[in-house]
Amino acid sequence: MSATATATAPARPARRPVVTGLPSIQVVPSPAPIRGFIAATIACILLFCGALATVFYLNTSMVEGAYQIQEQQVLLNDLADTRNTLQDEISEASTAVALRDRAEEMGLVPATEIRHVDLGAGVVTGGSDDNAQ
């Protein structure tokens, strides 16, 4: 039995050798050429500068637009004030008292007789003489 038991028993792995000292490390050169790094760096710098210039341009454009809007707002306010002043002057000049005074200045007098002209019939009616034509 001992012959069969020893034949089926698994074999022990061999002992690993103990490393003494430091392993030697060697520098392996990069497979990528150095000019690819420089080109990528230049491309990144150009993209950054382009983005910065675009931001400055947009900011300047928006400030300029804000100044134009402010100028137009000031002009609009001045025109609104002028419109309100003119409407007030028209309202004052349109009152019955103001119209009567202006008419008296021009030499007009109130009408004593009122006549009506009928253009379809071609006659003038009203007043003291109804047959006046």
PLY file of the C-alpha trace (Angstrom):
ply
format ascii 1.0
element vertex 133
property float x
property float y
property float z
element edge 132
property int vertex1
property int vertex2
end_header
0.00 0.00 0.00
2.74 2.31 0.65
3.82 2.08 -2.95
0.44 3.26 -4.24
0.13 5.97 -1.63
3.43 7.53 -2.47
2.76 7.38 -6.19
-0.50 9.36 -5.99
0.71 11.95 -3.50
1.16 15.38 -5.06
4.66 16.57 -5.52
5.81 19.51 -3.43
6.81 22.59 -5.37
10.43 23.47 -5.29
11.43 26.20 -2.94
11.79 29.62 -4.43
15.20 31.10 -4.40
15.61 34.03 -2.02
16.58 37.25 -3.79
19.47 38.96 -2.19
20.30 42.59 -2.93
18.31 45.02 -5.05
17.06 44.09 -8.47
18.60 46.04 -11.29
16.29 48.69 -12.83
16.89 49.93 -16.33
15.45 53.06 -17.99
13.48 52.19 -21.10
13.25 54.99 -23.71
9.76 56.24 -24.58
8.41 54.99 -27.89
6.66 58.38 -28.51
8.89 60.99 -30.12
9.41 64.27 -28.23
8.02 66.45 -31.05
4.53 65.01 -30.51
4.57 66.37 -27.00
5.70 69.78 -28.21
3.02 69.87 -30.91
0.31 68.95 -28.40
1.57 71.60 -25.97
1.55 74.26 -28.69
-1.96 73.23 -29.76
-3.22 73.50 -26.17
-1.63 76.92 -25.73
-3.17 78.14 -28.99
-6.61 76.85 -27.99
-6.31 78.55 -24.61
-5.26 81.86 -26.17
-8.06 81.62 -28.75
-10.66 80.96 -26.05
-9.33 83.87 -23.99
-9.44 86.22 -26.99
-13.01 85.12 -27.76
-14.09 85.83 -24.18
-12.50 89.30 -24.29
-14.17 90.05 -27.64
-17.61 88.96 -26.42
-17.22 90.93 -23.21
-16.23 94.07 -25.13
-19.15 93.64 -27.52
-21.61 93.27 -24.66
-20.29 96.39 -22.91
-20.55 98.36 -26.15
-24.11 97.14 -26.60
-24.95 98.17 -23.05
-23.68 101.71 -23.71
-25.76 101.94 -26.88
-28.85 100.73 -25.03
-28.23 103.32 -22.30
-27.90 106.13 -24.88
-31.13 105.05 -26.58
-32.90 104.88 -23.21
-31.83 108.44 -22.38
-33.06 109.61 -25.81
-36.36 107.77 -25.31
-36.84 109.42 -21.91
-36.17 112.87 -23.40
-38.68 112.25 -26.18
-41.28 111.02 -23.67
-40.79 114.22 -21.62
-41.19 116.35 -24.76
-44.35 114.44 -25.71
-45.86 114.95 -22.26
-45.05 118.67 -22.36
-46.67 119.04 -25.79
-49.77 117.11 -24.67
-50.10 119.42 -21.67
-49.81 122.49 -23.93
-52.48 121.08 -26.27
-54.79 120.34 -23.35
-54.40 123.90 -22.02
-54.97 125.43 -25.47
-58.06 123.27 -26.11
-60.11 124.45 -23.15
-63.26 126.46 -23.91
-61.93 129.56 -22.15
-58.63 129.47 -24.08
-60.45 128.98 -27.41
-62.80 131.90 -26.70
-59.92 134.20 -25.72
-57.98 133.25 -28.88
-61.03 133.85 -31.06
-61.55 137.31 -29.48
-57.87 138.11 -30.15
-58.42 137.30 -33.83
-61.52 139.56 -33.95
-64.21 136.88 -34.08
-67.58 137.43 -32.42
-70.22 134.91 -31.37
-72.76 134.04 -34.08
-76.25 135.54 -33.74
-77.83 133.46 -36.46
-77.07 129.85 -37.24
-77.65 128.59 -40.78
-77.23 125.12 -42.24
-76.05 124.29 -45.74
-77.58 121.22 -47.38
-75.25 120.31 -50.23
-77.51 117.56 -51.59
-80.48 119.89 -52.01
-78.36 122.97 -52.59
-80.23 125.11 -50.06
-79.30 127.09 -46.94
-81.77 126.82 -44.09
-82.12 128.44 -40.67
-81.69 131.93 -39.31
-84.25 134.76 -39.66
-84.68 134.22 -43.42
-85.50 130.57 -44.21
-85.56 131.18 -47.97
-81.97 132.44 -48.25
-80.01 130.61 -50.84
0 1
1 2
2 3
3 4
4 5
5 6
6 7
7 8
8 9
9 10
10 11
11 12
12 13
13 14
14 15
15 16
16 17
17 18
18 19
19 20
20 21
21 22
22 23
23 24
24 25
25 26
26 27
27 28
28 29
29 30
30 31
31 32
32 33
33 34
34 35
35 36
36 37
37 38
38 39
39 40
40 41
41 42
42 43
43 44
44 45
45 46
46 47
47 48
48 49
49 50
50 51
51 52
52 53
53 54
54 55
55 56
56 57
57 58
58 59
59 60
60 61
61 62
62 63
63 64
64 65
65 66
66 67
67 68
68 69
69 70
70 71
71 72
72 73
73 74
74 75
75 76
76 77
77 78
78 79
79 80
80 81
81 82
82 83
83 84
84 85
85 86
86 87
87 88
88 89
89 90
90 91
91 92
92 93
93 94
94 95
95 96
96 97
97 98
98 99
99 100
100 101
101 102
102 103
103 104
104 105
105 106
106 107
107 108
108 109
109 110
110 111
111 112
112 113
113 114
114 115
115 116
116 117
117 118
118 119
119 120
120 121
121 122
122 123
123 124
124 125
125 126
126 127
127 128
128 129
129 130
130 131
131 132
